[in-house]
Structure formats: C-alpha cells, structure tokens
Amino acid sequence: MKPDPISGGCLCGAIRYELHTPAKSIEHCHCSQCRRAHGALYASGGLYDSAAVKITQGEKRLTAYESTAGNWRQFCSTCGCHLFMTVDAFPNEIYVWVASLDDGMHPGHPADKEGHIFVGSKAQWEIISNDLPHFDAESDSLGIGN
C-alpha cells in the first residue's frame, strides 16, 4: 500500500505541493545564505527525488533566484515564502524547506539521516543543543547526490 502524500505550501496559500515519498535526509543548514534567506538561525531542508515532488497549485507564482552558481532558491512571488532549492549538479533531486509542510508533518526521513551542515558558518551566538551529527560542509553521509 502506497502512503498518502504529504502536503505543504507557502504562507499565503498561493502555492501548494505534495510529496509522494519520504525525504532521503534532513539537513539543518547553518550557512550564511540560508540564515539570510530564511531570516532564521538555520533552514531545514528535506532532500527528495525531484519526481516525488508535485506542485498542485500556483506553479506560475514560483520564482527562482540563483543565490550562488547553480543553486536555485524557489519561493512564492506573492508572500516570499521559501519552498524549494535545486542544485544544477544534482538535477534529479530537490530540497524542500520542510517548515512549509502542513501542520508540522514529519517528512518521513530515516532517523539516521538528519544532521546539521555548514556549522562552521553558524551565527556566533548560536548554540546547537541536540545530539544530531554536525558537519562543517554538506555531508554525503546524509544522502546528498545519491
């Protein structure tokens, strides 16, 4: 039996999406660009196969910004809510900013595939107070590019 899709969307409701598989991994990114783009200490991205993500409403409102060469942040052109990020080097994968999932749904990732990345770039005053693995950059062990 195939599990029901998990849904999410932007702040204003213009864009809606469904996830048809569990996340491969969850990466809590502390890089300066994610902090600035999200206005938060870190951004939590779920890594999915691109084919598993279906935009069900408002695709024309999805806007992309190339924040660094080959990294495309996608957000709602109406409310500015960040929803996805694609990386040219991994054309079959997409990051979904999992804070945009409805009702705080669990993205379905395996427990051993969650960690903090780019912790060397975290805000000076931030204290990471959980036992998840920490990586100074992206970590292949979390599933990137697989």
N, C-alpha and C positions, 0 to 999 in steps of 0.2 A: 504494500500500500504506500503510495506516494504521499509525503507530508503536505499539509496545506501550505501555500506560500505565506511568507511574512510580508507585511506591507509597511510602507513608510511614505513620507512626503515632506514637503517644505513647510515653513511656518505659516504662510498664507493659504496653503491648500491648493495652489495652482498646479503644482507638480505632484504626482503620485507614482509610486513604483511598487513592484513586487519582487521578492527574492524567492527563487524556486529551488535553491539548495542551501545547506548550511554554509556559513563562512569557512574558508580554509584556515584562517587565522584572524586574530585581532591584534592590531598594533597601535599602541598608545604613543603617538608621535610627539616628541618634545622639541622638534626643530623650530627655529625662529620663524620660519614661514608659516607653519601650521598654527603656531601661537598667534601670530599677527592676523592670519586669515580668519581664524575662528574666534578671536578675542578671548582666548582661554589659555590656561597653562599647557594644555595638550589637546590633541584631536585624536579620537578613537576611530580607526578605520578598519573595516572588515574587508578582507581580501576574498573576492568571488571570481568565478569564471564569468566572463562577460555575457555568455549565453544564458546565465542563470538570472540576470537582472532584466526585468521588463518594465519599461516606463508605460504606465497605463493611462496617464492623463498629463497634459500640459507640456509635452516634449518641446514645442516651439518656444517655450519660456526658459528652457535650459540654456544658459550662457556659459561659455568656456573662457578661461584665462590661463595662458601659459606662464606659470609662475617661475619656472626655470626651464631650460631647454628640454623639451619632451615631456614635461609634467603639466597636465591639463586639469585644473580645478574647475569643476562644473557646479553651477549654482543657479538659483531662481533669479530671473531678471526682475521680478516684481519685489520680492521680500529680501533677496540677498542670501537666503539660506543655502549653505554649502551642503551638497548631497553626494557628489562623486568626485573621484580623481582617477584619471587614466594616465598611464606612463607608456610612451611610444615604444620603449624597449620590451614591454610585455603586452602586446596587442590583444591577447586573449583573456586578460584579467582587468578587473576594475576594483577600485576601493570604494566602498560605500561608507559614508560617515554615519556610523551606527547610532549616534544620538538622534538621528532623524527617523528611527524606527517607531512605529506606533506603540504607544503605551509602554515604552521601555522594554520592548520584546528582546529576548535573548537571541543573538544572531546565530546560535547553533554550532559554534566552533568547538573543536575538541579542547578540553581543559589545558592540555599541554602546549597549545598553540596560541598563547597570549603572552604579550610582553611589552615592555617599554623600549622604544627605539629613539635614537639620537639623544640619549640622556646627557651626553656631553654638551649639548646645546640648551639644556633646560634653563629656565629662569633661575637666577642666582638664589633667590629666596625660597624656591620650591623645594619641598621635602616629599619624596616619593615614599609613602608609608605602607607599602604592601610587599608581599613576597614574590611577585612576578619577576621573571628574568629581566635584566637590564642590558641593553646593547648600546654602544657608542654610535652605531650607524644602523642601517637596516640589517636584518638577520635572515639569512637563508634558512635557518632552522625553524622559522615561523611560517615558511611556505612561499616566500616571495619568488615569483618566476617559475613556480612548479606547476 
